[in-house]
């Protein structure tokens, strides 16, 4: 999927557009380094949540499962600057559970794509609903955006919080309150 030649050519043009000498020692290999880096930080473009969430286990307990403080790094699609923080993901099983690392891996699939935080939050919840078929899902993301820290309004330390509820969580305020209490 990645076209390294196009990425490298684009980085050279960007550097030249900024007035840089792409042949100076420190920049000579930068286009190649960035192309390799993009495979890593945008690797979610080549992954699907289905492969991660497809292996489930039967569980008699249908109480809330919460994985909190999942560290993630993503990229704002508006400025191509990072945003990063913590994701908190809960679901209520419907007879099936998934290995707990799979929730963190699902966060990674979507975080490793250029996008907005609001979309990231919804994609995680919707994938869990689609592939696990739980009674409900709730996802909350708290993140700092470098597009607000490094440029523009320049407010380091400010947090953007997004939250999505599906199924039983959308219908039950008590479940939402329990999630929020446990996530803090």
Backbone torsions as a table, in degrees:
resi	resn	phi	psi	omega
1	UNK	NA	-44.5	-179.5
2	UNK	-72.1	135.6	176.4
3	UNK	-109.3	92.3	-174.6
4	UNK	-58.9	-36.5	179.9
5	UNK	-62.2	-43.2	178.9
6	UNK	-66.9	-41.5	179.0
7	UNK	-60.8	-48.1	-178.9
8	UNK	-62.2	-42.7	178.5
9	UNK	-63.8	-40.6	179.3
10	UNK	-64.1	-39.3	179.3
11	UNK	-68.4	-40.2	176.5
12	UNK	-59.8	-45.5	178.6
13	UNK	-62.1	-41.3	178.4
14	UNK	-60.9	-48.6	179.6
15	UNK	-61.8	-43.4	177.3
16	UNK	-63.0	-41.1	179.1
17	UNK	-62.3	-27.3	177.7
18	UNK	-85.2	-2.3	179.7
19	UNK	89.9	11.1	-179.9
20	UNK	-83.4	155.5	174.0
21	UNK	-93.9	106.1	-176.7
22	UNK	-68.4	-9.3	179.2
23	UNK	-98.1	-2.2	178.4
24	UNK	-70.9	155.5	-171.2
25	UNK	-50.4	-48.6	-175.6
26	UNK	-69.6	-19.2	-177.2
27	UNK	-108.4	-11.3	-174.7
28	UNK	-51.6	-43.6	-176.6
29	UNK	-101.6	4.6	-178.1
30	UNK	-59.9	-44.3	179.2
31	UNK	-57.7	-40.0	178.9
32	UNK	-68.7	-40.8	178.7
33	UNK	-61.9	-42.3	-178.9
34	UNK	-67.4	-40.2	177.3
35	UNK	-59.5	-44.0	178.0
36	UNK	-64.6	-41.9	179.9
37	UNK	-61.8	-39.1	-178.3
38	UNK	-61.7	-32.7	176.3
39	UNK	-59.6	-36.8	-178.6
40	UNK	-78.6	-54.6	-172.9
41	UNK	-76.5	-19.0	176.3
42	UNK	-114.6	21.1	-178.9
43	UNK	-61.7	-20.3	178.1
44	UNK	-63.7	-20.3	177.9
45	UNK	-66.5	-21.0	-178.6
46	UNK	-106.0	10.5	-178.2
47	UNK	-120.3	156.4	174.8
48	UNK	-127.4	149.1	178.4
49	UNK	-69.6	-22.8	-178.3
50	UNK	-58.0	-44.1	-178.7
51	UNK	-65.8	-27.3	-179.2
52	UNK	-83.3	-41.6	-172.8
53	UNK	-95.0	5.9	-174.9
54	UNK	-77.9	-26.6	-179.6
55	UNK	-91.3	112.7	-178.9
56	UNK	-121.7	166.9	179.1
57	UNK	-129.1	143.3	176.9
58	UNK	-68.7	136.8	179.4
59	UNK	-140.3	131.3	177.9
60	UNK	-76.0	-28.7	-178.2
61	UNK	-80.4	123.1	178.0
62	UNK	-114.1	38.0	176.8
63	UNK	-92.7	166.9	-176.8
64	UNK	-56.8	136.1	171.1
65	UNK	-113.4	124.2	-177.5
66	UNK	-126.6	126.4	170.0
67	UNK	-112.7	116.6	-175.2
68	UNK	-117.6	165.2	177.8
69	UNK	58.5	41.9	175.6
70	UNK	-80.6	109.1	180.0
71	UNK	-70.1	137.0	176.7
72	UNK	-142.8	159.9	173.9
73	UNK	-132.6	132.2	178.8
74	UNK	-137.9	-176.6	-178.3
75	UNK	-131.7	126.5	176.2
76	UNK	-66.5	126.2	-178.8
77	UNK	-72.8	-14.6	-179.0
78	UNK	-80.6	-36.1	-176.4
79	UNK	-124.5	-3.2	-175.2
80	UNK	54.3	38.6	173.4
81	UNK	-112.7	154.0	-177.8
82	UNK	-70.0	151.5	160.2
83	UNK	-133.2	147.5	-171.9
84	UNK	-152.1	158.8	179.7
85	UNK	169.1	-142.3	-175.7
86	UNK	-126.7	139.6	173.5
87	UNK	-112.6	142.7	176.2
88	UNK	-123.7	122.7	-173.3
89	UNK	-127.8	126.8	177.6
90	UNK	-132.1	148.4	172.1
91	UNK	-145.8	158.4	175.3
92	UNK	-109.9	111.6	-176.6
93	UNK	-59.7	159.3	175.8
94	UNK	-125.6	53.4	-178.8
95	UNK	92.2	-10.7	-179.4
96	UNK	-132.5	140.6	173.7
97	UNK	-126.2	165.8	178.4
98	UNK	-120.7	154.1	175.9
99	UNK	-55.8	140.2	-172.2
100	UNK	-62.8	-28.7	178.0
101	UNK	-65.1	-21.4	-177.4
102	UNK	-68.7	-27.6	176.7
103	UNK	-67.8	-44.0	177.4
104	UNK	-64.4	-38.2	178.2
105	UNK	-66.1	-34.8	177.1
106	UNK	-65.8	-40.7	175.0
107	UNK	-58.0	-44.8	-179.0
108	UNK	-61.7	-40.6	-179.9
109	UNK	-53.2	-46.4	-175.8
110	UNK	-85.8	-30.6	179.4
111	UNK	-67.5	-28.7	-177.4
112	UNK	-88.7	46.6	176.1
113	UNK	-144.3	148.4	173.6
114	UNK	-72.6	128.4	-176.5
115	UNK	-174.0	-175.4	176.7
116	UNK	-104.6	154.8	-176.6
117	UNK	-60.2	-40.3	-179.2
118	UNK	-58.4	-41.9	179.8
119	UNK	-68.8	-42.0	178.6
120	UNK	-56.1	-46.6	-178.6
121	UNK	-60.7	-47.0	-179.1
122	UNK	-67.9	-39.0	-179.1
123	UNK	-62.1	-41.9	179.5
124	UNK	-61.8	-49.2	-179.4
125	UNK	-61.6	-45.5	-177.0
126	UNK	-66.1	-36.7	178.5
127	UNK	-65.2	-42.6	179.3
128	UNK	-65.2	-41.5	177.1
129	UNK	-62.3	-43.5	-176.3
130	UNK	-68.8	-45.1	-171.1
131	UNK	-94.7	-27.1	178.1
132	UNK	-96.7	-21.4	-177.1
133	UNK	52.3	50.3	179.4
134	UNK	-78.5	175.6	175.8
135	UNK	-71.3	-27.9	179.2
136	UNK	-174.0	162.8	-179.2
137	UNK	-140.3	145.7	171.4
138	UNK	-139.1	132.6	-179.9
139	UNK	-130.9	132.6	174.0
140	UNK	-129.4	134.7	178.2
141	UNK	-124.5	132.4	175.4
142	UNK	-117.9	122.2	-173.9
143	UNK	-144.1	151.5	171.3
144	UNK	-104.8	134.3	-176.4
145	UNK	-108.2	121.8	179.8
146	UNK	-66.1	-22.3	176.8
147	UNK	-69.2	-18.0	174.3
148	UNK	-98.6	-19.0	-176.5
149	UNK	-92.2	-45.9	-174.4
150	UNK	-87.2	-24.0	-173.2
151	UNK	-143.3	-177.8	176.2
152	UNK	57.9	-119.7	-173.7
153	UNK	-72.8	-20.8	177.8
154	UNK	50.3	67.9	179.4
155	UNK	-122.9	76.2	179.6
156	UNK	-61.9	145.7	178.6
157	UNK	89.3	-12.4	178.6
158	UNK	-71.4	143.1	-177.3
159	UNK	-115.3	137.2	171.3
160	UNK	-104.2	129.2	-178.8
161	UNK	-117.2	127.6	175.5
162	UNK	-124.0	148.7	-176.8
163	UNK	-144.4	139.8	178.2
164	UNK	-133.7	136.5	175.3
165	UNK	-122.3	142.6	177.1
166	UNK	-137.1	151.5	174.7
167	UNK	59.7	-132.0	-175.8
168	UNK	-57.5	-32.6	179.2
169	UNK	-68.2	-34.9	179.9
170	UNK	-69.9	-27.3	-174.5
171	UNK	-95.1	-13.0	-169.2
172	UNK	-129.1	104.2	-179.4
173	UNK	-62.5	-33.4	179.3
174	UNK	-63.8	-40.3	175.9
175	UNK	-62.9	-42.6	178.1
176	UNK	-60.6	-44.8	-179.8
177	UNK	-63.3	-40.4	177.9
178	UNK	-62.9	-45.4	176.9
179	UNK	-56.4	-50.7	-176.9
180	UNK	-63.3	-37.9	178.3
181	UNK	-66.4	-43.8	-179.7
182	UNK	-70.5	-34.2	-178.0
183	UNK	-70.6	-22.7	-178.8
184	UNK	-89.0	NA	NA
